[in-house]
Amino acid sequence: MIEVRKRTIPHYPKSHTVALLLCWILGIFGIHRFYTGYKRLGFLQLCTLGGLGIWWMIDLVSLCFNSYKDKYGIELDDYNKILSPLILSGTAIIGLVVGFFSLMPAVFE
């Protein structure tokens, strides 16, 4: 009989807080993808500037709701129940303010 060995991959748990902050600050460049082991997707996200921001936003929401997993399908450690809603709501407020002020000159013409 032939003995087949399973190759074990050493896993070091990735921090949810680090991944969330990397996504929030440098997410458009895909840095959080590199951190969690997705090198090819990180490079693709880097080349497309986060899928023109859409892919970045999807990753940010999935990180905030703790549904983002690393390359090996393992959940990230230390989910922060306070930081995640703050970042998500802060990003939404910043987006609304920027959108409002970008439309303001058109309203007052």
WOFENCOR-V137750 format. One record per residue. N is the residue number from 1. PHI is phi in whole degrees, 0 to 359 (NA if undefined). Layout:
n = {N:N}
phi = {PHI:PHI}
//
This chain:
n = {1:2:3:4:5:6:7:8:9:10:11:12:13:14:15:16:17:18:19:20:21:22:23:24:25:26:27:28:29:30:31:32:33:34:35:36:37:38:39:40:41:42:43:44:45:46:47:48:49:50:51:52:53:54:55:56:57:58:59:60:61:62:63:64:65:66:67:68:69:70:71:72:73:74:75:76:77:78:79:80:81:82:83:84:85:86:87:88:89:90:91:92:93:94:95:96:97:98:99:100:101:102:103:104:105:106:107:108:109}
phi = {NA:270:267:250:265:276:280:265:254:294:243:247:303:267:278:294:296:296:298:295:292:296:293:290:273:240:296:294:264:75:297:295:292:298:297:270:101:273:290:293:293:297:294:295:291:296:289:260:54:68:61:57:93:287:297:299:293:296:296:297:294:292:291:293:264:59:249:268:240:280:301:268:81:260:295:284:279:51:299:259:286:263:291:299:295:296:293:295:289:296:295:294:294:298:297:293:295:296:297:296:287:282:270:302:299:290:286:267:279}
//
